[in-house]
Amino acid sequence: MALNTTISIKPFLTVNNGKKALDFYVSAFDATVKAKFELPNGKLSAELVLENASFFIGDEEPEFGNISPNVEFNSPVRLILTTQNADELFDQALKFGATAICPMTTEEDWRIGKLKDPFGHIWEIGYVI
């Protein structure tokens, strides 16, 4: 392994409507679009940036095993978004269609809330107090 190598893990969220998802994440989380790729049949894939973190979204491609979570059930994966703007982003996400699972609250040394976005992904948004 080379020295000074940076390792990162970036989630790729499969969604059932890439254009709506892109609009949601930009509006709800103040994300910026780093890259956007138009795919056949009107589908898209994009890399989004939240403060200093990034993640990918993309339309379903069942032929490759990429299927979005069922919005009626909880996803087995939770995304932890740590930001000092947690309260603001939580409220914005609700305004743009997310559903609260647990409201913003203070637990021990955390300020945290939990929600499901309109595409079935679970987000915990908070920060250490």
N, C-alpha and C positions, 0 to 999 in steps of 0.2 A: 504494500500500500504506500502510495506517495505521501510525503509529509505535506502539511498545510492543505489537505484536501477538505473541502467543505461537503458535508453530507446534509441532504434535506429530504423531507418527505412532503409531497404535495398531493392533497386529495384530488381525485377526479370524480365529480358528482355527475352521475348519469341522471338526466331529467326527461320528462315526457313532452316538453315544449321548450326547446333551447332559446327561442326568441323571448318568450315570456320570462324564462328563468334569468336570462341576461338582464332584462329590464328590472326584475325583482332585486337581484343582488346589487345592481348599481344603485337603485333607489333606496332599498332597505338598509344596506350596509355601507353605503358610500364607496363601493368598490369602483375601481377604474379598470378599463379594458386594456390589457397589455397586448393581447393578440387575439384576433378573431378569424376563424376559418369557416368559409361557406362550404357546406357539404352537399352532395346530391340530394334531390327531393326536398330542398328548402331547409334541410337540417343544418345545424351549426355546432361548432366547438369553439371554446374561447378560454383564454387564460385571464384571470381577474386578480387584482391586487387590492388587499385591504391593509392600509398602513404599510408595514414592512413584510407582510405575509402574502403568499399567493396560492391560488387553487385553480383547478380547471373545471369547466362544465361542458357537457355535450349531450346532444340528443341521443335517445335510445338507438341502438343498432343490434336488434335481437340476433341477427345473423352472426354476430361476433360475441354474443353472450352479454352485451351491455344493456341491461334493463334497469329502469328506475325503480326505487322502492315503492311498494304499495302504500299510497297515502292513507289508507284506512288502518294500517298496522304500523307499529314502530319499527324503524330501521335498526338493525343490529349495530350500527356504527354511529357514534356521536362525534360531532365536531366541537372542539373547545376553542372558542374565540376569546382571547385575552386582550382586553383593551380598556383604557381609562374611560372611553366613551360608551361603556357597556349599557348604562341606563338609556342613553339617547338612541343607540342602535337597536336595542330591544324594542323600544316604543316605535321606532320607524318600521321595524320588521312587522310588527303587529298592524300598523297602519297600511302596509302594502300587502297584507294577506297571510302572514304567518299566524299560527295558533299558539297561544301560551300553554305550556305544560306546567310550569312553575313560575310564578311572577318573580320579578327582581326582589331579592331579599339578601340580608346579611347573615351568613353562616360562619361562625368562628372568625377566621381572618379573610373570608371571601365575600365579595359582593357579586351575586350570581343570579341568573335567571335562565330558564330552559324553555325552548320553543321548537315547534316543527314548522319548517318553511312550506310553502304551497306545493312543493315537489316531493315531500315525504322525508326530507333530511332533518335530523335532530341537531340542534345547536345549543350549546351551553355558552352563554356570553357573560363574562365577568372579569374581575381583577382582584388582586390581593390588596387588602386594605393596609 
